[in-house]
Amino acid sequence: MVDPWEKKPVRIVCISDTHSMHEEIDDIPDGDVLVHAGDCLGRGTLFELDDFNYWLGELPHAHKILIAGNHDWCFERYPDKARPLVTNAVYLEESGVTIDGIEFWGSPYTPRFRDWAFNVDRGEKIASHWAKIPETTDVLITHGPPEGIFDEVVGPDCGMSVGCADLAKRIDSLHLKAHIFGHIHEAYGYGVRAKDGVKFANASICDKRYRAIRKPIVIDLVA
């Protein structure tokens, strides 16, 4: 027998790092909220963004959330032109939105690496951005990972953890239900942390060779 008072889970479909190859994604699951955790673009142009926004409009999800990533230059260089182009999603940049009782917060910043968009020095500067995350946040969306969670790179630095220590520290002070991110393509994955039940998803669709071969990650949450 179905309990009429039981809350129905909110289904969140997570993607990231599509790099203008969104048309190549196979089988995007339906859900209540589609979250894109940054790097929707390849070269960071307004033309690419317009195309991506059109694609978003063809998806069936009732709610869509987008943050920028380090490749999404137009949001940093031309915010007054880029933001109005996003008509088929809620764009978050150190801001939040509540959907079906779940509080989402999005931020594009990542630790400095070769001076990409939204790069900030590690330490006090980037910590000041994480300090803005509200205590009431349920789902955190950042472009990059926290230190030690789906953040290892391969190649010459094989096994090296490159996530943000200050972000990890801030997350430990919150009571999140989930954290969605991307950025480190080779560290794609999903897991639930044993100590607090936080669901972590590195939803990078592109692999290290920029091939759009990964599947979206689905998270079910109850408000």
PEUR-V830998 format. One record per residue. N is the residue number from 1. RES is the residue in one letter. SS is DSSP state (@ for helix, = for strand, . for the rest). PSI is psi in degrees with one decimal (* if undefined). D_CENTER is the distance of its C-alpha to the mean C-alpha in whole Angstrom. Layout:
[[N:RES:SS:PSI:D_CENTER] [N:RES:SS:PSI:D_CENTER]]
//
This chain:
[[1:M:.:133.4:37] [2:V:.:129.6:34] [3:D:.:115.2:33] [4:P:.:-16.6:33] [5:W:.:-7.3:32] [6:E:.:131.7:29] [7:K:.:135.5:25] [8:K:.:132.8:23] [9:P:.:147.3:20] [10:V:=:123.0:17] [11:R:=:119.8:15] [12:I:=:121.8:12] [13:V:=:120.6:11] [14:C:=:128.8:7] [15:I:=:160.9:7] [16:S:=:163.1:6] [17:D:.:57.0:9] [18:T:.:-21.1:11] [19:H:.:48.9:13] [20:S:.:16.5:16] [21:M:.:29.4:16] [22:H:@:-31.2:15] [23:E:@:-17.3:19] [24:E:@:-4.4:19] [25:I:.:127.2:16] [26:D:.:138.0:19] [27:D:.:67.2:19] [28:I:.:117.8:16] [29:P:.:150.3:17] [30:D:.:160.1:18] [31:G:.:-178.4:16] [32:D:.:-37.6:16] [33:V:=:128.1:13] [34:L:=:126.0:10] [35:V:=:126.8:7] [36:H:=:118.9:5] [37:A:.:32.1:2] [38:G:.:163.5:6] [39:D:.:50.7:9] [40:C:.:-18.2:10] [41:L:.:162.1:14] [42:G:.:-56.1:16] [43:R:.:-5.3:18] [44:G:.:26.8:17] [45:T:.:158.8:19] [46:L:@:-34.2:20] [47:F:@:-45.8:22] [48:E:@:-40.5:19] [49:L:@:-39.9:17] [50:D:@:-41.7:19] [51:D:@:-42.5:19] [52:F:@:-42.0:16] [53:N:@:-39.0:16] [54:Y:@:-43.7:19] [55:W:@:-42.6:18] [56:L:@:-39.9:15] [57:G:@:-19.3:19] [58:E:.:-10.0:20] [59:L:.:149.5:18] [60:P:.:-8.2:19] [61:H:.:135.1:16] [62:A:.:-33.0:18] [63:H:=:141.6:15] [64:K:=:137.9:12] [65:I:=:137.3:9] [66:L:=:135.5:8] [67:I:.:164.7:7] [68:A:.:162.8:8] [69:G:.:-173.8:8] [70:N:.:-17.2:12] [71:H:.:-10.5:13] [72:D:.:64.4:13] [73:W:@:-35.2:16] [74:C:@:-28.8:17] [75:F:@:-27.4:15] [76:E:@:-40.9:17] [77:R:@:-37.9:20] [78:Y:.:58.6:21] [79:P:@:-33.6:19] [80:D:@:-19.7:22] [81:K:@:-36.1:22] [82:A:@:-48.3:18] [83:R:@:-42.3:17] [84:P:@:-20.0:20] [85:L:@:-21.1:19] [86:V:.:89.3:16] [87:T:.:-11.6:18] [88:N:.:17.0:17] [89:A:.:163.1:13] [90:V:=:119.8:13] [91:Y:=:124.9:11] [92:L:.:129.9:10] [93:E:.:97.4:11] [94:E:.:50.8:12] [95:S:=:171.2:13] [96:G:=:170.4:13] [97:V:=:146.0:14] [98:T:=:126.2:16] [99:I:=:122.8:16] [100:D:.:39.2:19] [101:G:.:0.9:19] [102:I:=:127.4:16] [103:E:=:117.9:14] [104:F:=:144.4:11] [105:W:=:133.1:10] [106:G:=:141.8:8] [107:S:=:134.6:8] [108:P:.:-6.1:8] [109:Y:.:143.0:11] [110:T:=:155.8:12] [111:P:=:144.6:15] [112:R:.:132.3:18] [113:F:.:105.9:18] [114:R:.:24.2:21] [115:D:.:49.9:20] [116:W:.:177.7:17] [117:A:.:146.0:15] [118:F:.:30.3:14] [119:N:=:136.4:16] [120:V:=:143.9:17] [121:D:.:142.5:20] [122:R:.:159.0:19] [123:G:.:-140.2:21] [124:E:@:-38.6:22] [125:K:@:-48.0:21] [126:I:@:-30.5:17] [127:A:@:-31.1:18] [128:S:@:-28.3:19] [129:H:@:-42.4:16] [130:W:@:-25.8:15] [131:A:.:-18.8:18] [132:K:.:-12.3:17] [133:I:.:122.2:14] [134:P:.:148.7:17] [135:E:.:-23.2:19] [136:T:.:4.0:18] [137:T:.:132.6:14] [138:D:.:-46.4:14] [139:V:=:117.4:10] [140:L:=:132.9:8] [141:I:=:114.3:4] [142:T:=:160.2:5] [143:H:.:-41.1:5] [144:G:.:164.8:8] [145:P:.:161.7:9] [146:P:=:159.0:12] [147:E:.:131.3:15] [148:G:.:1.5:17] [149:I:.:108.4:14] [150:F:.:51.1:13] [151:D:.:14.7:14] [152:E:=:136.1:17] [153:V:=:160.9:18] [154:V:.:175.2:21] [155:G:.:-146.2:24] [156:P:.:-30.6:26] [157:D:.:33.3:24] [158:C:.:127.1:24] [159:G:.:1.0:22] [160:M:=:130.5:21] [161:S:=:120.7:19] [162:V:.:8.4:17] [163:G:.:172.6:14] [164:C:=:118.4:15] [165:A:@:-37.7:17] [166:D:@:-32.2:17] [167:L:@:-43.0:14] [168:A:@:-41.4:15] [169:K:@:-42.2:18] [170:R:@:-41.3:17] [171:I:@:-39.1:15] [172:D:@:-20.8:18] [173:S:@:-7.0:20] [174:L:.:-179.8:18] [175:H:.:61.2:18] [176:L:.:155.5:14] [177:K:.:-34.2:14] [178:A:=:153.4:11] [179:H:=:122.2:8] [180:I:=:132.4:5] [181:F:=:-173.0:4] [182:G:.:-122.9:6] [183:H:.:-54.5:9] [184:I:.:93.9:12] [185:H:@:-43.4:12] [186:E:@:-7.2:15] [187:A:@:20.2:14] [188:Y:.:136.4:12] [189:G:=:172.4:13] [190:Y:=:141.3:13] [191:G:=:161.8:15] [192:V:=:123.0:17] [193:R:.:128.7:18] [194:A:.:-37.4:22] [195:K:.:-24.4:22] [196:D:.:-1.8:20] [197:G:.:9.4:19] [198:V:.:133.0:15] [199:K:=:124.8:13] [200:F:=:132.8:11] [201:A:=:115.3:9] [202:N:=:103.2:8] [203:A:.:28.6:7] [204:S:=:118.5:9] [205:I:.:-39.6:11] [206:C:=:143.2:14] [207:D:.:-172.0:16] [208:K:.:-27.5:17] [209:R:.:12.3:20] [210:Y:.:42.2:17] [211:R:.:128.5:18] [212:A:=:77.1:16] [213:I:.:-5.2:18] [214:R:.:158.9:15] [215:K:.:147.1:15] [216:P:.:151.4:12] [217:I:=:134.4:11] [218:V:=:130.4:13] [219:I:=:127.9:13] [220:D:=:126.0:16] [221:L:=:147.9:16] [222:V:.:130.3:19] [223:A:.:*:19]]
//
